[in-house]
Amino acid sequence: MEKSCSLLIHFDKSTPALANEIKESLEGNDVPEKIEAMKKAIMLLLNGETIPHLFITIIRYVLPSEDHTIQKLLLLYLEIIDKTDSKGRVLPEMILICQNLRNNLQHPNEYIRGVTLRFLCRLNEVDIIEPLIPSIMSNLEHRHPYVRRNAILAVMSVYQLPQGEQLLADAPEKIENVLSSEQDPSAKRNAFLMLFNCAQERAVNYLFTHVDRILDWDELLQLVVLDLIRKVCRTNKAEKGRYIKIIISLLNARSAAVIYECATTLVSLSSAPTAIRAAASTYCQLLLSQSDNNIKLIVLDRLNELKSSHRDIMVDMIMDVLRALSSPNLDIRRKTIDIVLELITPRNINEVVLTLKKEVMKTQSGELEKNGEYRQMLIQAIHSCAIKFPEVASTVVHLLMDFLGDSNVASAIDVAVFVREIIETNPKLRVSIVTRLLDTFYQIRAARVCSCALWIIGEYCLSLSEVESGIATIKQCLGDLPFYSASEEGESADSSKKPQQVNSITVSSRRPAILADGTYATQSAASETAFSPPIVAQGSLANGNLRTLLLTGDFFLGAVIACTLTKLILRLEEVQPSKVEVNIAMTNALLIMVSIIQLGQSSVLPHPIDNDSHDRIVLCIRLLCNTGDEVRKIWLSSCRESFVKMLSDKQLCEIEEIKAKAQICHSQPDDLIDFYHLKSRRGMSQLELEDEIQDDLKRATGEFVKDDNDANKLNRILQLTGFSDPVYAEAYVTVHHYDIVLDVTIINRTKETLQNLCLELATMGDLKLVERPQNYTLAPESSKQIKANIKVSSTETGVIFGNIVYETSKVHERTVVVLNDIHIDIMDYISPAVCSDTVFRTMWAEFEWENKVAVNTVIQNEKEFLDHIIKSTNMKCLTAPSALEGECGFLAANLYAKSVFGEDALVNVSIEKQADGKLSGYIRIRSKTQGIALSLGDKITLKQKGGS
């Protein structure tokens, strides 16, 4: 068994010191050697090693030393050794120690006195302490505050022993006198702490006697006062009003720690609007005044908790919370925005959006490293605001459209998605958005943004002028046709055989570029192609963004261009009376499509056009050559109808999430009803009256009622031993995020007394046993509750195993009962979470750990199997319900969850129904850490059979 000690020391067991070497060093006169030997001896003893006859050596050679370090180590040694025998009686040799301790308590050096008094705080043996009482009490009046503050702690420790009140009957009175006359802040704090723990009434009397000067007290004493208030108010709620006044007065204290504790105490003791408002205001002040990012994150967590329980009050504080965006830390900004987005109302939406707009504009001017990421965060926040309150969209959409050409592709994509949604949900903004998009289209640099922008142009250019402008913009950004010349194709074929240099650009690479004179050459893929607005010079068009992207081999974009031109031509037929103009536009569009196919089939580019893009472009060509009414309807109406359905599904999912988060309260029909207006208000402050109202409201809505699932509790009880074992044990497992508490019930089923019974536990995985349970004596047929705390450091399936060891009077050897293993389920640490498709894909590409599980199940319905996996893994399905509808024999869905440690778990389910009716496919799990990927894979493998 490892022994407890108040000092944690790192110890390497690989090279243990020999007992003889330690004894020789202790017997010598060299002080540094003696110090090292004492340290080695303490570490060996702490790790369960035994050094026989060491105690006598230390008494003879270490005890007389005057060196302060040696004396400190001696006290640590005395703390860890056994001072009693097996029957609980103090060992005779401890008499020598008592004399040494008495000498130390009367030592002229204040450090020796102080550390000795500190050591006495950790002694539990009354026989050792009793002779030292007079010396301890005399140190209460020592001239040095270090001695006095430790003497007060020693008095408190002795008084709290089982026989302490007999040893120090007048201790509270003496400590109260010390408190009245003491000037040292730490000693005064310790004296008040002693009264708080041992004589609470005296502490309360002292507090109310000096309540007018409480703001002048030291920070340490003020924090102990808050502890006292919390304790008193929980035991005596009728006195709450008096103490809350003290807490509110302490909100004006000079110490930030005291102010934070005051706010936390207010929230825990009162639900009155005045108190909650004061606490929220205090948190906001700390958010701005503190420079430490960790403090800001903690304060934001407290504000987030207030938002959940007191949203109406937090709504009024929204602008104060938004001021935290001045911090350059991205985590703080992200948390701030998350809180604010859940507090927006029609009353404050304009102010919030104005602030976010200002922050977006700041990201343009500054050259900070993470400006792009912060801008993306702001764009997503504005998007969310505009969806909830469409009336503000007009104030932000044109500003954000300036970022369609942003170098940060992620933020540019977010802007494009935002514009696509706003143009559908705000028909009044359609004309201005289309006009602005056509004007800024040439600035777009990313292919994905171009694809989204082209879709908007194809769907929302409705009038004749808009359609013509859309076609002209696309033609302008594509440049002159064809995309390459026949001579260039020959040069490209020759270059594949023999590397050569053209205008200082290496041809051995595989990407084409257009030179200043209009000729073609290939360049390294690592070089960047400059984007610039299209410029018309001498009747020919210079390099445009669509042309540049096509010449890099992006033929998916080519298919999008073809589809957009097809839609524009079909719409032009409806709005253009002149057939000649329509035919000219159609001819130009067909020429562009044919040129894209020709480019993809040429040898200019290293990779030919893919089949999907080729088929799509060919479909567009055939459609323009022969258009039917049904096909026209599909292209001009059905696409937008599908988009509208997607938006409605998205809104429906958001509504369901809000409903799921809403607290469901129930009150019983026979609950007591308190009529607030009939109560006596005599002697009650406004704060107490508000508290009464809030308590009545909570009772009425059933907030005080806790609906615990007893069946779920029973599921957490695990049998550790068999019914035929002499000792029966079962454990109730409680998981508190970072901690696991094992409440083990041990029953002695024999007719004998079990001595030195010990529950020995060990862990496997990222689990750490915090403390080892001590030895117990168990009477015949009696039971004992033993608690064990285990720390969890990561989301990984762990195992707790161990045994029960005990002795009996009849059997001299120790008896061992092996316990069943306790498996800690990963499901206790992960919970369903939501993220956008873009974020999911980004994480999927970044995460390096993947676990691929083959589908092996008796379930034959794809949707039923997906539901079973979601239930088994406690994850959220991100794929919209509409995408999972229908019976096509295939199903693909994305699942997402987040652990309590902030880890992300991504799952992709891809299944297919075979001809024999069985399901096949794969479930792929990705995460940043190996543990969560492996544990989730094991869980899915175990559960996917169905019904288990």
N, C-alpha and C positions, 0 to 999 in steps of 0.2 A: 504493500500500500504506500503510495506517495503521501508525504506528510505536508500539512498546510503551513504556510509561512506568510508573513505580511509583505515580504519582499520577493519579487519575481527575479530569478537569476537564470541566465542561459547556461546550460551545462552540456558539454560534449562527452558522452559516455565512452567514446572510442578509446580514449587513453586515460583510464581511471588511475588516480594516484594510489600508491601503496600505503597501508596503514602505518608501517614502520617509518616511511619517509615523513609522513605528517607528524608523527610523534617526535621524531628527531628535530624537525624544524621548530615545533612548539617548545621543546626543551632548550633550544639554543637562545642566544642573546640578541641575534640579529632581528630587529623589529620588522623590516620588509618581508623577511622570510616567514616570520611568525604570522604576519597578516595574510600572506598567500596560503600558508598551511591552514589557517582558520577558514578561509574561503573554500578551500578544497574540501575540508571536513564538513562544512555546512551543506555544500552541494551534494556530497555523497549521501549524507543523512536524509536530505530532502528527496532523494531518488530511491530510498528504501535500502541503501547499503548499511551495513553495521560495522562499527569500528570498536572492538572490545577494549575496555579499560581507558577509553579516551577521556571520560569525565574526570578521573583522578588526575590525569596529566594536565588538563585544562585548569583544574582547581589549584594545582601546585605552581604551574609556570605562567598561566595566562591571567589568572585572577589578580595577581598583585601588580600587573602592568599599569602604567600611568598614561600610556598612549591612547588618545581618544578613538582612533580607528579600531584598535584592538578591543576597547571597551564596548564600542558599538557592535562589533562582530560577536563578542561574548554574549551580549543580550539577544542577538538573533539565534545564537546556538541554544541558549537557555529557553528560547521560545519554542523550539521545535523538538526538544528532547522530552521523553516521557517523565513527568514529575510525580506520577502515582503508580502504585502497583496494580495488579489485576483486580484487587478488591476496592480500589478507589482511594486508598490511604496514601498520604504523602510519603515519599521515600525519605529515609533518615538523613541521607547526605544533603538533602535540600536545606538543612539547618545552616550549612556553610554558605549557601547561596543567600539566605535571609540576612546574614550578618553583612555580606558584601553589598547587598541592595541597600541596607540601612546606612552603610558608610557612604554609598553613592548619593543617597538622598540628602546627606549632610555635607557633601563635598563642596569645597570652596569654588570650584569651577561650575558656572551655570549650565554649560553644555552637558556635563556629566549628569547633573541633576535632571535636566530636561529630558534626555534620552531614557533615563531610568524611569521617570514618571510615565513616559510614553510606553515603555515596556510593560509597566504595571497595568495599563489599559487592556492588555491582551492576556492577562493572567486570570484564571478561573478558580484557582485553589485558595480557598479561604484560609487554610492553615498557614500558608506562606504570606498572605496579605495582612492578616490580623496584627502581627507584631510591628508592621510598618505604618499603621494608621496614624500615630502621632507625628511621624516624620512627614507623611503626605500632607497632613493638615497644616503643619508649620510652613510648608512651602507656598501656601496660599498668600502669605504676606511677604514673600521674597521680593527683594528690590528689583530684580530683572523680570520684565514681562514674559520672556520665553519660559521661564520656570513657572510663573503664575498660570499661564494659559494651559500648560501641560498638567499642572497640579489640579486644575479644575476638571480637566478631562479624566484624570485618574480618579477623582472623587466620584464623578458621574458613573464611571465604569464599575467601581466598587459598590456603589449604592444600588446598581441594577443587578447585582448578584443575588441568588436566592436568599442569602442571609445578610444582604447588604444593609437593609433598614436597621438591623440589630447592631451592626458594626458602626454605622454612621447615622444615628437617629436624628442628629441636629444638622445634617448636611444641607438640606434645602434652606434652612434659616441662615446658615453661615454663607452659603453661595449668594443668597439674596443680598446680604450685607456687602459682600464683595462686589456684586453688580452695581450697587448704589455708589460705591467709592472708586471703582476701577476706571482708569483713563485709557488704557491700551485697547484699541478696537478689537483685536483678535481675542484677548482675554475676556472682554465684555461679551463678545459673541458666544464664546464657550460657556460663560456663566449663564447667559440666557438660554442656551441650548440645554444645559443641565436642568434648569427649572422647567423648560418645555417638556423634557422627557420624563422627569421624576416628580415634579410638583407643578402641574399645569395651572392650577388656580393662582399660584404665586406669580407665574409668568404672565397670566392674563391681567392680574392686578397691576403689575409693574408696567405693562403695556398701556393700560388706560390711565395710569397715573402720569405717564410721560408722553401721552399721545400728541400733545402740542409741539413737542420737539422731535418728533419722529423723522422729519425731513433732514434734521441735522445729524442723525445717526450715521454710522459707517455702513457701507454697502453690505458687508458680511452680516451685520446685525439685522439690517432690513430684510435680507433674504430669509433669515431664520424666523423673523416675524411673519413673513408670508407663509412659511411652512406651518407655523402655529395656527394662523387664521384658517388655512385649509383643513387642518385636523379638527379644530373646534367646530367649524361650520358643518362638517360632515356628521359629527356626533350630536350637535345641537342646532338644528336648522332655524329655530326660533330666534337665535341671536345673530342670524346672518346679516341683518340690516346694519347693526353697529359696526361690524367688521368691514363690510363693503365700503363704508365711508372712509375707513383707513386705507383700503386698497386704492380708492380713487385719489386720495391725497398723495399716495406714494407714486402715482403716475407722473408727478412733477419732480421726482428724484433726479439726481445728477447722473446716476449710473444707468447705463443702457441695459445691463443684466437685470437690475431691479425693475426697470420699466417693462421689460419683456415678461418677467415673471408675474408682474402685476396684471398685465393684459391676459396672460394665460390663466391666472387664478380667477379673474373676473368672469371669463368665459365658462370656466368649469363650475363656478358657484351660482351664477345668475344668468337668466335668459331674458332679463328686462331689456327693452330696446336701448335705454340710456346706457346701461353697462356695456352692451355689445357694441354700441356706437363708439364709446370711449375706447374699448379694446381695439376695434378696427382702426380708429384714428391713430392709436399708439403704434400699431403694427406698420401703418403707412409712414409714420415719422421715422421709425427705425429703418425702414426700407430705403429711405433717402439719406439718412444721417450716417449709416454704417458703410464702411468701405470694403469690408470683408465679404467676398462673394458667398462663402458658406453661410454666413449669418443671413444674407439676403434670401438665399434659397430656403432656409428654415422658416423665415418670416413669411415667405410666399406660400409655403405649405400650410401655415396657420391661417392665412387669408383664404386659402382654398377650402379649408375645413369650415371656416365661417360662411363661405359662399354656399356650401351645401345646406347648412342648418339655418342661416339667417340671410337669405338672398335679398330680401327687401331692403335691409340695412346696407348691405354691400353694394347695391346698385347706386346708392348715393355717393359711395367712395370710389367709383370707377375711375374718375380722372386722377385721383391721388395714386391709385394703383398703376395707372398708365405712365406715371412719371418715372417708374422703374426702368422704362425703356432707355433711359439715358446711360445705363450701365453697358459697357462694351461686351459683357459676357453673353454668349448666345443662349446658354441654358437658362439664365435669368430672364432674358427677353422672351424665350419660348414659353416659360411658365407664366410670365406676365400676360402674354397674349392669350394663352389658354384660359386664364381666369377671366380676362376681360370679355372674351367672346361669349361666355355664358352669362354675362351680366348686362348685355346690351338690351335696351328697350327703345320703344319709339321716342322716348323723351331724351335719351342721351346719344342716340345713334349718330346724329350729325357731328357732335363734338368728338366722338371716338373716331369716326372716319376722317375728320379733318386732321386729327393728331397722327393717324396712320399715314395719311397723304404726306404730311410734313416729314415723317420719318423716311418715307420712300424717296423723297426729294433729297434728303440728306445723304442717302446712299450713293447718289450720283456724284456729289461733290467730293466726298472723302475717298481716300485710296486705302482703306483698311483691308486687311487680309480676307476677312469673311463677310465683306459687304454683299457679295452675290447671294450667299446663303441667307443673310438677314433680309435682303430684298425679297427673296422667294418666300420667306416666312410672312412678311408683310403683305405680299400679293395674295397669299392664301387666306390671310385674315380678312383682307378687304373683300375677297371673293365671298367668304362666308357671310360677311355683313350684308353684301349686296343681295345675296340669295334670301336672307331672312327679311330684309327690308328693301324691296326693289326700288323704292323711291330715291335711294341714295346712289343708285348705279350711275345715273347721268353725271354725277359730280366726280366720279373716279375713273370711268371707263376710258375716257380720252387720254387721261394722264398715264394710265397703265399701258395703253397701246403704244406709247413711246418706247416701251421695253420689249416689244416683239423682236427687235434686233439685238437684244442683250447678249453679251458674250457668255453669260451664264445660261446655258441651254435649259436647265431645269426651271429657272424663273421665267424664261421666255415661253416655255411650254405651258406653265401655269397661267400666264397672261392669255395665251391663245385659247385655252380651255375656258377661262373666265369669260372672254369675249363671246365665245360660242354659246355659252349658257345665257349670258345677259341678252344677246340679240334675240333669243327665242322667248325669254320670259318678259322682255320689255319691248314690245312691238314699236313703241314710239321712238325708240333710239335706233331703229334699224337703218334708216337713211343716213344718219350721221356716222354710225359705226362703219357701214359699208364704204362711205366716202373716205373716211379716215384710213381704213384698211387698204384701200386701193392706192392712196397717196403714200403710205409708208411700207407697202409690200416689198419694195426693192431693198429695204434695209434688213430684211429677215435673213439670217445666216444659216440656221439649222434646218435640216431636211424635215424633221418631225413638226417643227413649227410651220414650215411652208405647207406641209400636207394639211394641217388643221386650218390654216388660213385659206387655202384653196377650196376646202370643203365649204367654208363659210361663204366664199365668193360664189361658188356654184349653187348654193341653196338660197341665198338671201339677196342676190342681185335680181330684182323683179322688174324694174322699169326699163324702158328702151335705153336710156342714157347709161344706167348702171350696167346693163348687160354688155353694151358696146365698150364701156370703160374697162370692164372685167376682162374681156377678150383682148383688148389693146394692151392692158397691163401684163398679161401672161405672155403675149407675143414679144413685148418689149424686154421682159426679163429672160426670155429664151434666146434672143439675139437672132442674127441672120441664119438662114438655113442654106445648105445642110449643116449638120454639126461637125462634119469633117469632109475633106476632099478626097478624091480617088488617089491623088498623088501622095497624100498623107498616109493613106492606108498602105500604099506600097512602101513608103519610107518606114512605117511601123513594122511591116513584115521583114524588111531588111535589117532593121535595128534589133529584131529578135535573134538574128543570126550573128550579127557583129555589133558590139557596143560602139557607139560613137558619140561625139559631143556636138550639140546644136545650141548655139548662143549660150555657152557655158552652163547648160542644164544637162545633167547626166541622163542619158537615154536608157541606161541599163535598168532603171527603175520602171515602174509599170503604171504611171498615171499621166494622162495628157494635160497639157496647158496651152493656152492661146497666147502667143507672143505679141509684142507691141505692133509688129508689122502685119498681123493677121494670120501668120503661119502657125502650124502646130508643132509641138515637141512634147516629149514625155519628161516627167520630173519625179524626184523622190517623193514617196508618200509622206515622209516626215516634214517636207516643206509645206508652208501654209500658203494658200491661195488668197490673195487680197480680195475683199468684198468691197464693192463700190456701187453707188447708184448708177443705173444705166445712163450712158451719155450718148447722144446721137451726134456722130461726127461724119461729115461728108457723105451723108445719105446712108451710112452703114451703122449698125448698132454695136457698141463695145460690149465687153464681157458683162453679162447679167447674173444675178444670183441663181436663178433656176438653171441656166446653162452651165454654170460652174459645178453645181451639185450633180447634174446629169453626167457631166464629163468625169466625175469621180466614180461612176458606175452605180449610182443610186437609181435603179429602174423601178423601184416601188413608187418613188416620187414621180417617175415618168407615167406610171399607170394612174396616179392621182391627177396629174395634169390632163391626161386624156379624158378621165371621167368628168373633170370640171368643165373642160371645153365642150364635152357632149351635152351636159346639162345647160350650159349657156346657149348653145346653138338651138337646142330644143325649145328653150324659153324665148329665144330671139324669133323663132318661127311664129310664136304666139303674139308677140308685141310689135314686130316689124311688118308693116304693110307691104314693103317692097320686097318682092321675091328675089330680085337681082342681088340686093344687099345680103340677103340670107344665104344665097348660093355662094357668093364671094366668101363670106365668113366661114361657111361650111367647108369650102375648098381649102382655105388656109388652115383650118383645124385638122382636116384629113392629112394635109401635107406635113403638119407638125407631128402627128401620130406616126405616120409612115417614117419620118426622119428619125424618131426615137427608136423604132424597131430596127431601122437600118443601122443606127449607131450601135445598138445592142448586139447585132449579128456580125459587125465588122471586127477586124483584128486590131483596131486602134486601142481598144480597152482590153485589159488582161482577162476579164471575166465576161462571158456573154450574158445576155439578158436571161433572167430566170423564167421558167415556164409560166408561173402564175401571172407575172407582170405582162408577159407576151400575150397570154390568152385574154387578159383584161383589155389590153389596148386593141387587140383584134376585134373583140366584142364591141368596143366603142365605134370602130370603123364600120362594122356591119350595121350597127344601129343607125348611124348617120346616113348610110346609103339606103336603108329601108326601114322607115319608122312606122310602127303600128300604134294605135291608140292605147292598147293595154300596156305596152312597153313604155310609152310616154308617161303614163300615169305612175308606173313604178318608179321611174327615174325622177319625176318632178314632184311626186307627193309622198310615196311610201317611205323614202329615205328620211324625210323630216318627221313623218309620223313615228318611225322607229326611234328617232332621237327624242321626241317628246315623251314617248313611253319610257325611255331610259331615265329621263329626268324625273318623271313621276315615281318610278320605282326607287330612285335615289331618295326623293323626299319622303316616301313611305318608310324606307329603312331608318331615316333620321327620326321620324315620328315614333317609330317602334322603340328606338334606343332611348328617347326621352321618356317614354312611358315605362320602360324597364328600369330606368334610374329613379323614377318617382317612388317615393316611400309609400308603401301601402300600410295604412293604419286602421286598426280595428278597436272599438270599445265595446265592452259588454253591456247589454241592456239593463243589467241590474247594478251597474256601477254607481257609486255615490256622486250626487250632483251638489256642487258648492255654488251657492248664489252669491256672487261677489258683491253685488250692491246691497245685500242684507248683512254683510259682515261689518263688524266694528272697525272703524278706521282710526281709532284713538291711538296716538303715539306712533303711527306708521309714517315713514318717509315716503316720498314719491317713488323712490326706487323699489321699496318694499311693495307698494301698491302695484307697480308694474310687474314685479315678480309674481305676485299672486295671480294677476290676470294671465300671464304667460303659462303658469302651472295649470290653471284651470283649462286653458285652451289645449294644452298638451294632453290633459286627461280626457278632454272631450273628443280629441282626434285619435286617441289611443296611442300616442307616441311613447307613453311610459310602459305600454304592454310589450313584452318581448316574447315573440312567438318562436320558442325553441322547439326544434324537432327532436323529440325523445327517441324516435327510431334511429335517427342519424347518430345520436349519442351512443346508443347501444352498439352500432356498427363499429365504433372506435374502441370498444373494449376487446382486448386480445388476451387469450388464455396463454400463459407462459409455461405452466407445468401441467402434468397429468393429474387426474383425480386420485390416482393411487399413490402419488408421491407423498412423503411425510410432510412436506411443505407445499401448500398450494399458493400459486401467485397468478395474478392477472393485472393487466396494465390498461389504464385509460389514457389514450394518446391525444394530446391537444397541440395543434400546430398554430403558432403565432408568428407567421412570416419568417423571421430570422431565428426563432427559438422553437424547440420542441420540448414540451413538458410531459414527462412520464409520471403518472400518478399510479404507483404500484401498490397493490394490496397484497400483503403476505399473511397467510393463515397457518398457524401451527396446528396440525391435525393429530399430533401425538399427545401422549400423557406426560411427556417430559419437558423440562425447561430447556430451551435452546439458547446457548451462550455464544457471544461473539458472532451473532448472525450478521452477515454482510451481503449486500447486493452488489456484485461486481459486474460492471458493464464495459463493453468495448464497442467501437464503431468502425464501419467501413464506408468509404466514400468521403465526401466533403462534409463530414459531421465531426463535431468536437465536443467531448464530454466536459462540461464546465466544472463540476465538482464531483468528488467521489463520495457516495453515501457512507456514513459512519457505521460502526458496529452497534448492534442492539441485543438486548436480552428479551426473549419472547416466552411468556408463560404458557403452560399447557392450554391448548385449544383457544388461544387468544389471537388477535390479529394486529397488524401494524401497517400504517400508511407511510410509504417512503416516496419522496419526490426526487426526480433526477432531471436536471436541465441540460439540454443539448443545443449547441449553437450550429446553425446551418450557414454555410458560406457560398453555396452556389446551387443552381437548379439541377440536381442530379439525384437519381434514385440511390438511397443509402440503406444500409442494414445496421441494426443495433442487435448485438448478441451478448450473452453473458451467462452467469450462473449465480446461484445462491450458496454461500458457504456458511457452515455453522458447526458448533461443537456441542456435545452433550456430556453429562457427568459420567455416563457409562462407557462411552467410546472416546478414547483419548485422541484419536486421529480426527482430522476435520472431514466433515461430510460435504460432498458437492452435489448439487442438483442443477443439471444443465437446463437452461431456459430455451424456449422456442425463439427463433429469430423474429425481430420486428422489422418489417420492410416499410420504409418511408416512401410514400407514393409521390411521384412527381406532380400529380394532379393537385396536391395541396399547395403548390407554389406557382402555378400558372392560372391565369384567368383570361376570359375572352377579351379581345381588344379590337379596335377598328383603326384602319389606316387606308389611305387612298391607293388606287391601283399603281400610280406612279411611284409612290414611296415603297410599295411592296416589291415592284420590279427592281427598283434601285437596291434595296436590301438583298434581294435574291441574287443580284449580280455580284454584290460585295461579299456576302457571307461565304466562308471557305469550307465550312463543315457541312457535308451532306450525307444523309443516310437514306438509302433506297430500299424500300420494302415492297416485295412482290405481293399482289393481291391474292389471297387464298381464303375464300369464304364460301359458306353454303347459301348465303343470301343471293337471290337472283335478280333483284330489282336494283337498278343503279341508284335511284334517289333514296331508297331505303338503306342501302349500304352507306351512302354519304351521311345520312342522318345518324346512323349508328357510329360512324367514325367521329362525327362532331360531338356526340354525347360522350363517347369514351375518352376523348382527348381534351374535353372542356375548352374547345376553341370556337372562334367566330368565323362563319362562312362569309367571305367578302364578295363572292360572286352573287350577282343579283338573282332573285327568285325567277324572274322572267327568262334569264339565260339558262335556267335548269329545267324549264318546262318542256313538254313534248316527249315523244318516244322515238329516239333516233338510234338507240343502241350504243351511243357514246356519251360520256359525261366527263367534264373537266371543271374543277373548282379549286379556289384558293382559300386556305384557312389561315387564321392568324391569332396568336395569343401572346401575352406579355407576362413575364415572371415578376415576382416581388422584388427581384434584384435588378430589374430594368432590362433583362435580356429579352430579345425578340425570338419568337418561334414561328417559322414559316412552313406551311405544308401545302403541297400541290397534289391533288387527287386526280389521276387520269385513268379511267376505266372504260372497258369495252365489253359488250355482251357478245359472247361467242354463239355459234350456231346451235350448240347443245344447251344453251340457256345459262351457262355458267359465266361468271364475271372474271375478266382478266385485266391486267394492267399493273400500274406501279403507284405507290405513295411515296413521294420524295419529301424529305424533311431537311430544311436548312436552318442553321443558326450560327452565331458568332463563336460559340463555345462547343466543345466536343460533347460535354456532359448532357446538355439538353437534347442534342440530336440523337445520341445513343439511347437515352432514357425514353424519349418519345417513340423511337423506333421499336424498342422492346415492348412498350405499352400497346402500340398499334398491333404488333405481331400477336400479342396475347389476346387482344380484344376483338380483332377483325373477324373472327369466326362467326360472331353474332350470338346473342343470347347469353354470353358468359359475362 
